[in-house]
Amino acid sequence: MEYADRIRRKLTEALAPERLDVVDESGRHAGHAGARPEGETHFHVTVVSAAFAGRSRIERQRMVYGLLAEEMAERIHALGLTTLTPDEAR
C-alpha cells in the first residue's frame, strides 16, 4: 500500500474528518535530505475534524504524529500539517 493511502486510512479511521487532503510534495524536495527517488517522503496533510475541538495546535499535531508514528519511522521524512475544526475551516 502506498504511504499516502496509509495516511488517509489511519487518519480517517481515527479522526473521522470532514475534509482530508494528502499531498505528496516529494518531487519538490528531490536532492534534499531524506528524499528518495521513488517519492513518498514529504507530505502536506490538511485535516478538518471535530476531534480537534478544544485542543491547541500543538496537541492536534501531536495527535496526527502519534497516529502516523509508524510511517514516520519507516519512510516519511517531512510532514506538514494543517489541523482545523469544522468551525475554523468555514
C-alpha positions in Angstrom: 0.0 0.0 0.0 1.3 3.5 -0.8 2.1 5.8 2.1 -0.5 8.4 1.0 -3.1 5.7 1.2 -1.9 4.6 4.7 -2.1 8.2 5.9 -5.6 8.6 4.5 -6.8 5.3 6.1 -5.3 5.9 9.5 -6.5 9.5 9.8 -10.0 8.6 8.5 -10.4 5.8 11.0 -9.1 7.8 14.0 -10.4 11.3 13.3 -13.5 10.9 11.1 -12.5 14.1 9.2 -14.9 16.3 7.3 -12.0 17.0 5.0 -8.8 15.2 4.4 -6.2 16.3 1.8 -3.0 14.3 1.5 -0.5 15.9 -0.9 2.8 14.2 -1.8 5.3 17.0 -2.1 8.3 14.7 -2.5 9.0 15.9 -6.1 9.7 19.4 -4.8 12.4 18.1 -2.4 14.5 16.0 -4.8 18.1 16.1 -3.8 17.2 17.3 -0.2 17.9 15.3 2.9 15.5 12.4 3.3 14.3 12.5 -0.3 14.1 9.2 -2.2 13.8 8.8 -5.9 10.6 6.8 -5.6 9.0 9.6 -3.6 6.5 9.4 -0.8 8.9 11.1 1.7 7.5 14.6 2.0 3.8 15.2 2.6 1.4 18.0 3.5 -1.8 17.0 5.1 -4.9 19.1 5.8 -7.3 17.6 8.3 -10.6 19.1 9.3 -12.1 17.2 12.2 -14.4 17.7 15.2 -11.8 15.6 17.1 -9.6 18.7 17.3 -12.2 20.8 19.2 -10.8 22.3 22.4 -7.2 21.2 21.6 -4.3 23.5 20.9 -2.4 23.5 17.6 0.4 21.6 19.2 -2.0 19.0 20.7 -3.6 18.5 17.3 -0.3 18.0 15.6 0.8 15.5 18.3 -2.4 13.6 17.7 -1.6 13.3 14.0 2.1 12.5 14.5 1.1 9.8 17.0 -1.3 8.2 14.5 1.4 8.2 11.8 4.4 7.2 14.0 5.0 4.0 12.1 5.0 5.8 8.7 7.3 8.5 10.1 9.8 5.9 11.3 9.7 3.9 8.1 9.8 6.4 5.3 8.2 9.8 5.8 10.9 12.4 6.2 8.8 15.6 6.4 5.1 16.1 7.3 3.5 19.5 7.1 0.2 19.8 8.9 -2.9 22.0 8.8 -5.3 20.9 11.5 -8.6 22.6 11.9 -12.0 22.1 13.5 -15.0 22.4 11.1 -15.8 25.8 12.6 -12.3 27.1 11.8 -12.5 25.7 8.2 -15.6 27.8 7.4 
